[in-house]
């Protein structure tokens, strides 16, 4: 059984508000009394993509100090910048190519996929990323269930803001999933609202936002509910390959 914590859309911008919300969520996760295998951070870690914002993220998430009680796995969002993220958050060379990472656990694997398009709010998995996903799945040879994590959802969520900037060419991702039964589900961010639906016959779970919550059209005017508490999710991939998700708010 794989247990994953999941946060998204921190939008760290140097403000006291953003920092305090992220630290409250961090504190809740760091103080968990039970076992968690990893923390997924599905993009929009920074608001402007600056090195200073990623240095703050590295501090909050314990990526420099080693304070995190479990591995912290990241992928970029549309507000992120690849080179500063690599340098200031991950301590890697500041290159601009897609930032993908495979993480293999005893019972499952998680592929953190880069759906960002530099200079755009829209999302796409480029050729390099698709080739990487296929090669990684080939190496695993169907031996483990796999979760794909990325920033942009590939389906409409019925709000004009996230639906304007969702993952392009979703049919290509659907085709990959239809050929790869080992993919147990998708985990995304971007929409700032805890959402559960399906895609290509598999679960698709969208994590809540740390910085603000999306107000749905029938909930009132204005997209951003900045008074709503920060949110997080827990995903359990069990021995039958079933994905179960739980959502929490952090006040």
C-alpha positions in Angstrom: 0.0 0.0 0.0 1.3 3.4 -1.0 0.3 6.5 1.0 0.9 9.9 -0.5 0.4 13.4 0.8 -0.4 16.0 -1.9 -0.3 19.7 -2.0 -0.5 22.1 -4.9 -0.5 25.8 -5.9 1.5 27.4 -3.1 2.1 30.5 -5.2 4.9 31.6 -2.9 5.5 35.3 -3.7 7.4 36.7 -0.7 4.3 37.8 1.0 3.6 37.0 4.6 0.2 35.6 3.7 1.6 33.0 1.2 4.4 32.0 3.5 2.2 31.5 6.6 -0.3 29.4 4.6 2.4 27.2 3.2 4.1 26.8 6.7 0.8 25.8 8.3 0.3 23.1 5.8 3.9 22.0 6.2 3.6 21.9 9.9 0.4 19.7 9.7 2.3 17.2 7.4 5.5 17.2 9.4 3.6 16.4 12.6 1.6 13.4 11.2 2.0 10.6 13.7 1.7 7.8 11.0 3.6 6.7 8.0 3.5 8.6 4.7 5.6 7.4 1.8 6.0 10.8 0.0 4.7 14.3 -0.5 3.6 15.3 -4.0 3.8 19.0 -4.9 2.0 19.4 -8.3 3.2 22.8 -9.5 2.8 26.5 -9.1 5.2 26.3 -6.3 6.3 29.9 -7.0 4.1 32.8 -8.2 6.6 34.5 -10.4 9.2 31.8 -10.9 12.1 33.6 -9.3 15.1 32.1 -7.5 14.1 33.8 -4.3 10.6 32.2 -4.3 12.2 28.8 -4.8 14.7 29.4 -2.1 11.8 30.1 0.2 10.0 26.9 -1.0 13.2 24.9 -0.4 13.2 26.2 3.2 9.6 25.5 3.8 9.7 22.0 2.3 12.9 21.1 4.0 14.7 20.4 0.7 18.0 21.9 1.8 18.0 21.1 5.5 16.7 17.5 5.1 14.0 18.2 7.7 11.2 16.6 5.6 10.1 13.3 7.2 9.5 11.8 3.7 10.6 12.4 0.1 9.2 15.6 -1.5 8.4 15.1 -5.2 7.7 18.1 -7.4 6.7 19.0 -10.9 6.3 22.5 -12.5 3.1 24.5 -13.1 2.4 27.3 -15.4 3.6 29.9 -12.9 6.9 28.1 -12.4 10.2 28.6 -14.3 12.2 25.5 -15.0 15.8 26.8 -14.7 15.3 28.7 -11.4 13.3 25.8 -10.0 16.1 23.4 -10.8 18.7 25.6 -9.3 17.1 27.1 -6.2 14.7 24.4 -5.2 16.4 21.1 -6.3 20.0 22.1 -6.4 20.4 21.0 -10.0 22.0 22.7 -13.1 19.8 25.5 -14.3 18.6 24.1 -17.6 15.4 24.7 -19.4 14.2 21.3 -20.6 11.2 19.5 -19.2 11.5 18.6 -15.5 10.4 15.0 -15.1 11.1 12.5 -12.4 10.4 8.8 -11.7 10.2 7.6 -8.1 9.9 3.9 -7.5 8.6 2.6 -4.1 8.2 -1.0 -3.0 4.7 -1.4 -4.2 4.2 1.3 -6.8 5.8 4.1 -8.9 5.0 7.7 -9.3 6.0 9.7 -12.4 6.1 13.4 -11.9 5.5 14.9 -15.3 6.2 18.4 -16.6 3.1 19.8 -18.3 4.4 23.4 -18.3 5.0 25.4 -21.4 7.6 28.2 -20.8 6.0 31.6 -21.2 2.4 30.2 -21.3 -0.4 29.4 -18.9 -1.5 26.5 -21.1 -0.4 23.0 -20.5 1.1 20.2 -22.7 3.2 17.1 -22.4 5.9 17.5 -25.1 7.6 14.9 -27.2 10.5 14.5 -24.8 8.1 13.9 -21.9 6.0 11.4 -23.7 9.1 9.5 -24.8 10.3 9.6 -21.2 7.0 8.2 -19.9 7.0 5.4 -22.4 10.7 4.5 -21.7 10.1 4.6 -17.9 7.0 2.3 -18.2 9.0 0.0 -20.4 11.7 -0.2 -17.8 9.2 -1.0 -15.1 7.7 -3.7 -17.4 4.3 -3.7 -15.9 5.7 -4.9 -12.6 4.2 -2.1 -10.5 1.1 0.1 -10.6 2.0 3.6 -11.7 0.5 7.0 -10.8 1.1 10.0 -13.2 1.3 13.4 -11.5 1.2 16.7 -13.4 0.0 20.2 -13.0 -2.7 20.6 -15.7 -5.9 18.5 -15.6 -6.7 16.9 -19.0 -10.5 17.4 -18.7 -13.0 20.2 -18.2 -13.8 21.0 -14.5 -16.7 23.2 -15.3 -15.2 26.5 -14.4 -14.1 28.9 -17.1 -10.8 29.8 -15.4 -9.1 26.4 -15.2 -10.9 25.1 -18.3 -9.2 27.9 -20.3 -5.8 26.5 -19.5 -6.1 22.7 -19.2 -3.8 20.1 -20.8 -3.9 20.3 -24.6 -4.2 17.2 -26.8 -5.8 15.1 -24.0 -6.6 12.3 -26.6 -2.8 11.5 -26.8 -2.6 11.0 -23.0 -5.8 9.0 -23.1 -4.3 6.8 -25.8 -1.2 6.2 -23.8 -3.3 5.2 -20.8 -5.4 2.8 -22.8 -2.2 1.0 -23.9 -0.8 1.0 -20.4 -3.1 -0.7 -17.9 -0.4 -0.4 -15.2 -1.3 3.4 -14.9 -3.6 3.4 -11.9 -4.6 7.0 -12.0 -3.7 10.7 -12.5 -3.0 13.3 -9.8 -3.0 17.0 -10.8 -3.2 20.5 -9.4 -3.8 23.9 -11.2 -7.6 24.3 -10.5 -7.4 25.3 -6.8 -10.3 23.0 -5.9 -10.4 19.5 -4.6 -12.0 17.5 -7.4 -12.5 13.8 -8.2 -13.5 12.6 -11.7 -12.3 10.1 -14.3 -10.1 10.2 -17.4 -9.5 7.3 -19.9 -11.3 5.0 -17.5 -9.0 5.8 -14.6 -9.4 8.0 -11.5 -8.3 11.7 -11.9 -7.9 13.6 -8.7 -7.2 17.3 -8.6 -5.6 18.6 -5.4 -6.9 21.7 -3.5 -4.9 24.9 -3.5 -2.7 26.1 -0.7 -2.9 29.8 -1.6 -6.7 30.1 -2.4 -9.7 28.1 -3.3 -11.6 28.3 -6.6 -15.1 29.6 -6.1 -17.4 27.6 -8.5 -19.9 29.5 -10.7 -22.9 28.5 -8.5 -21.0 29.6 -5.3 -20.9 33.3 -6.2 -19.0 35.9 -8.0 -15.2 36.1 -8.2 -13.0 33.1 -8.8 -10.6 33.3 -5.9 -11.9 32.6 -2.4 -8.9 33.9 -0.4 -10.7 33.4 2.9 -11.1 29.6 2.4 -8.5 27.6 4.4 -5.6 25.9 2.7 -6.2 22.4 1.6 -4.2 19.1 1.2 -5.0 15.6 0.1 -4.0 12.1 1.0 -4.0 9.4 -1.7 -3.9 5.7 -1.0 -3.0 3.2 -3.7 -3.8 -0.2 -2.2 -2.7 -3.7 -3.1 -5.6 -4.1 -5.5 -4.4 -1.0 -7.5 -7.4 1.1 -6.3 -6.8 4.8 -5.7 -8.6 6.3 -2.8 -8.3 10.0 -1.9 -9.1 12.0 1.3 -9.1 15.8 1.6 -8.4 18.0 4.5 -8.4 21.7 5.3 -5.7 23.4 7.4 -6.8 26.4 9.4 
